[in-house]
C-alpha cells in the first residue's frame, strides 16, 4: 500500500499541490458553521443565522459549475486567484456587516457573493492530478489521497471553528478559514509547472467538446443522493444521541462514520482494480443503501457506533469511483467543469437531506429519520444502474 502512495507523491510537484490544496479547501467545512456561530451570537436568532449560511451555500452550489468552466477556459491560476480575492473581501465585509449591525439584507448578499466566489479547489486538485499522472491506476490512487484529505477536512474543520468560536471569539473561526483559503489558494496557483493547460473556446472553432451526459447525469444524481444521505445522517445521529441521553456522543459517532470512510479510501487507493470505476460506483452505491438499512433498528449508542463505522466503509470508494469515471469520460477541456458538477451535486444534496430528516425527527423521532438515508441510498443505487454498460 505504501508503495502505491509513494509512487504518486514522488512525482514532481504532486505533494506540494496536494498539500496546499488541502489547506485551501478547509473553508468547505468551516465557513457555513462559522457563519451560524457568528450571526447567532450577534443577533440571538438561529433562524437568521441559518438563512445567512444557506445563502452562502446555495450561491456556492449554484456558481461552482460556472467557475469550473471558467477554469477550463482560462486556466486555474487566473480564475482561482481572482476568486480567492473576491472571497476574502466578501467574507471580511460579511463579518463587518454583522459586527456593525448593518441591515440584514447586506449580510445575505455578502454571504452569497462569498459562497459564489469560494475557489473550487477540490475539482482543480483532481484535474491537476489527472494532468500530472498518465497511468489510470495512479490516478485512482491520487483520487484516494484526495478522498482521505476531504474526510480530514470534514472531521477537523467543524472542530476548529467551534473551538475558536466558543473559547475565543465567533469571528476567530471565520478568520482562520479565510486566511487558510486565501493563502492556500495563492500557494496552489503559484505552482505553475503542474497546472493543466487552459482550453480556451473560440466561436470560430465551432462547438465545445460534447459533455457525455449519458454518464454525467447518472453520476450527478448519485452525488446528489449521497449528499442527501450525508445531510440526513448527520442530523439524525445528533437527534439519536439526544434521545439516548448521550448528546456528547454525537460528535464521536459521526467521527466513527468518517473514520470508516477514511480507512476505506486509503485501501481503495492502494488496490489495483481489474474492474472499471463504473462497476465500483454501482456496487458502492448499493453498499451505501444497504449500510443505511440497519440504522433504523438500532437502539444503543455503542451499537450505533459499530454500524456507522462499518457503513462508512462504503463512502470513499463510491466517491472515488464517481470521480474516476468522470475523469475517464469527460473531455480534457471540460474536466474541471465535470468535476464541479459532481461536487455541486454532493453539496446541493446536503441541505435537503438535513431538512427532510429534521421534519421526520419532529414527527416520528430520530430512528425514523434514518429512513431518509435509506431512501437517498436507494436513489443513488438506482441512478448508478443507469450508467452506460460499455
N, C-alpha and C positions, 0 to 999 in steps of 0.2 A: 504494500500500500504506500509506504513511504517513497518508494522509487517512482511511482506514478506522479506524485505531487512534486517531488524534487525535479523531475524532468521538465515540467511545465514552468515551475517557478524559477528555474535557472536560465530560461530563455531571456535574451537581453531585454531589460526594461519591464518584464512582466510583474515582478514582485513590487516594483515601485508604483506602477499604475494601479495594481490591485489594492495596495495598502492605502494610497491616497484616496482611491475610490471608496474604500471602507469608511474613512474619516468623513469624506464629503457627503455620504448619504446617511449619516447619523440623524439629521433632522427628520427623516422619514418617520421615525418612531418617537420623536421628541416634541416637534412643534405643535401638533394638534393637541396633545395633552398639556403642553406648556401654555397654550392659549387659554384652555379651560381653567387652569390653575390661576393664571394672571387675571383674567376677566372676572372670574367668580370672586376672587379676593378683593377686587376693586369695586365691583357692583353689588356683590352679595347675591347675585342671581345665576344659578346654574343654567337656566333656560337661555339667557342672553349669551353666557359663555359657550354653551353648546352650539348656538346659532352662529356665532363668530367662527368657531372651529369648523363648523360644517361649511361655511362659505369658503374657508381656506381649502378644505379637502375636495369640495366639488369643483372649484376652479382648477386645482391640481389635476384631477381626473379628466376634466374637460379639455385642457390645453396640452396635456402630455404628448398626445399623438402629433399635434401640430409642431411641438418642439422637436420631436423625433424626426419629422420630415425636414425641418429646417437644418438639423444636424447633418442629415444625409446630403442635403443640397449644398450647404455652406461649410461644413467641417465642424468637428467637435469644439476646437479651441474658440472659434469666433462666437458660436452660439452659447456655449456653456459659460464662458467668461461674462458675456453680457447678461445672461440670465442670473448668474450669481450676484452681479452688481445690483440688478433690479430687486432681487430677493432680499439682499441685505438692507437696502434703503427702505423698502416697503415694510420689512419687519421692524426696523428702528422707528419708523413713523407709527406703526401699529402700537408698539409699546408706549410711545409718547401720547398717542390719542387716548389710550386707556388711563395712563397715569395723570394726564392733564384734564381728564373728564371732557373730551371733545364729544360732539354728538355721536351717538352710537352708530349712525349710518357710516361715518368715517371709518370706524373700526371694521365694519363689514366690508367696505370697499378695499381698504388696505389689506385685509386678510385675503380677499380674493386675488388682488394683484400679487401678493407674496406666494400664494398657492399656485397661481398660474405660471409664475417665474421660477419656481423651485427647479433647479437643474436636474435633468433626468440622468443622473449618474449611473444608476443600475443598468439601464439599457445601453449606455455608452461604454461601460466597462465590458459588458458581454460582447458588444460589437468589436471592441478593441482586441479581446481575446480571439475572436474569430479571424481577425486580420493577422494577428501575431503568430497563430498556430496553423499548420497545414493538415495535421493528422486529425481525423474526426474523433478518435479516441482521446487525444489530448484535449480537444475542445470540450469533450464530455467531462474530463477531469477538472478543467478550468471552471466550467459551469458549476461543478460540485463545490469548488472553493468559494465561489460567489454565493451559492446557496447557504453554505455554512456561515459566510460573512453576514448574509441577510438575517439568519437566525440570531447571530450575535448582536446585530443592531437592534432587533426587536426584543431581545432579552435585556440588554444593557440600557438602551435609550430611555424607556419609561422609568427605570430605577434612578438614573442620573437626574432626569428633570424633576422627578418627585422629591428626591432628597434635597436638591438645591433649592427648590421652591418652598419646601416646608421648613428646612433647617436654616436657610439663609434669607432668601427673598424670592418672590414669584418671578421677578424679572431675570434672576440669575440663570434659570434653566433655559430660557429663550436665548439669552446672550451666548451661552455656551454652544447651543445648537447653531446659531447664526455664524459664529466665529468658525466652528468646525466646517460648516457648509462652504463659506466663502474662501477660507484659506485652503481647505481640501480641494475645492474645485479649481482654484488657480494653480495649485501644485499639480493637479491632474492635467490641466490644459498645457502646462509648461513642458510636458513630456511629449514633444512633437515627433520623436523618432518612431513611436509605436502608434501614432494616430492614424486611423484608416483614412484613405484619400476621400475627399469630397466627391460627390457625383452630381454636379450642377445640372439642372434640367433646363434646356433651351427649347423654346417653342419651335424653332426651326428643325429641331431633331425629331419632332413628332411626339407621340405619346410616351409617357414614362413606362418603364418596365412593369408589366402587369403584376399585381399582387395575387398570389394563389389563394383566392378567397375560399375555395373548397376546403382548404386546410386551415386557413387563418380563422375563419368564423367558428368552426367547432372548437378550436383551441381557445379562442376568446371566451366562448361560453363556458368551457371548462375552467378557465381562470376566474371568471366572474362567479361561478358557482362555488369554487374553492374560497374565494373572498367572502362570500355569504356565509359559508360554513365556518370560517375563522371568526368572523364578527359575532355570529350566534353562539359559538362555543365559548368565547371569552365572557360574554355577558351571562350565559347560562352557568358557567363554572363559578363566577363570582356569586351569583344568586344561590347556587347549590351550597357553597361554603357557608353562606349566611344562614341558610335553612338548617344546616348541620351544627350550628353554633360554633363554627370554626372559621370566621371571616378572615383571619390572618393566614389561613392556608390557601386562599385563592391564588396568591402570587406563586407559591411553590408548586401548586397543581399545574398552573399554566407553564411554569418553567420546566416541569417534567415533560409536558407535551412538546415544548420547543426542544428539549434535550433529545427526545426520541427522533425528531426531525433532523437535528444536527448530526447525530450518530449515523443515521441512515444516509444523509447527504455525503458524509465523509467516506462511507463504504461504497456508495454509488460511484464516486469519482475514481476509486481505485480498481474497479472491476472493468475488464474488457468485455463488453457486451456483444453477443453474437446476434441478437435481435435488434432491430432498429428502434428509434425512440417512439414511433407510433404505437408499437406493441407495449412499451413500458407505460405510455400515457394511458392506454386502455386498462391495463392491469392495475396501475397505480390509482386511477380514479375509482375503479371498482373497490380496491382495498380501502380507500378513504371512506367510501359509502359503508362498507362492511364494518369498519372500525367505529363508526358512529352509532351503530345499532345498539350495542350493549349499554351505552351511557344512560339511556332512558331507564334502565332497570337497576342501576347501581344506587345503593343507599348508604355507602360507607366512604368516608374521606380517603381512607387508606386504599381501598379497592379502586376508587376513582383515580388515584394517582397511578396505579398499575395500568389501568385501562387506557388512561391518557398517554402514558409513556409508550405503550405498545402502539396505540393509534397514531402517535406522532411519527412512527417509522415510515408511514406512507406519504408524508407530506413532501419532503425534499425530493425523493425520487420522482414523484409526479411532476413537480415544478421543473426539475432538471430536464425531464423528458419533454415537457411542453416547450421549453426554451430551446432545447437541442433540435426539436423538429422544426421550430420556427427558423432557426439558423440554417438548417439544411434546405428549406423550401423557399424562403423569401429571397428575392434577388438582392445581390450585394448592395446595390444602390438604394435599397429601401429597408435595409436590415434594422437600423435603429428605429425606424417607424414601426416595423413589425414587432420588435421587442417592446416598444412603448405601448402598442395595442394590448399585449399580454399583461404588462404591468398595470395599465389603466383598468383592464377588466378585473384584475385582482383587487386593486384599491377600491374601485367603484362598488364591488360587491360587499365590502365590509359594513358600511353604514346600514344598508337594508337588512343585512343579516342581524346586526345588533338590534335594530328597531323591531323586527319581527319577533326575535327572542324576547325582548322586553315586553311586548304585548302579550305573548303567551305566558310569560312568568307572572304577570299581573293577574291573568285569568285562571291559570292552571298550575303554576308553580314551576320550579327550575327543571325538574325531571322531564316534564312535558316539553320544555323549550329545546331540549336536545333533539326532539323530533324535527325541528327546523334544520338542524345539522344533517339529519338523515335525509331529508328531502333535498337539500342542496347537494349532498353527496350523490344521490340518485340522478339528479340533473347532470352532474359532472360525468358520471359513468355513462349515461345515455349519449351525451354530446361526444364523448370520446369514441363511442362506437360508430359515430357518423364520419369519422376521419377516413379519407380515402385509403383503400386497401393496398394500392400499388406502392 
